[in-house]
Amino acid sequence: MTPVIRISHTEDADRSLPLPAYETAGAAGADLRADLPGKAAVTLAPGERALISTGLRLEIPAGFEVQIRPRSGLALKHGITLPNTPGTIDSDYRGPLGVILLNAGQEAFTVQHGDRIAQMIVAPVVQARFELADALSETARGAGGFGSTGRG
């Protein structure tokens, strides 16, 4: 069954911007666009981050989440990423959808109104039950931490 994500606009949204869309038949992520108030650009200096509006609100069905991820081209060419990758939008959240962009590059980067700034992935969610235990089962790895299974 294909989940349906219901979308509405925020009050100040530019309704002429396209809704999130998969750019190719095999795409896992649907592109999100910047919806900038007054259509003014936002410039991020190196190391700076900003919350960029998409002008959207989502209704995600129970049992699913939306993950917000960087676009690989922006990351490679300009160092633009998301500091909380992947960002999770829970099924019970109905507020405005914003994307936190971080300029990890060495030059200023300008986000224009309508730019594709991130991608969203729809994923199933399984909620676990948590139990306190007196002991845990043994494994070959045991308590080994980072780098305990080889190089790195």
ABEGO torsion letter per residue (X at the ends): XBBBBBBBBBAABBAABBBBBBABAABABBBBBBBBBGGBBBBBBBGBBBBBBAGBBBBBBBGBBBBBBBBAAAAAAAGBBBAAOBBBBBAABABBBBBBBBBABABBBBBBBGBBABBBBBBBBBBBBBBBBABBBBBAAEABBBGAAEBX
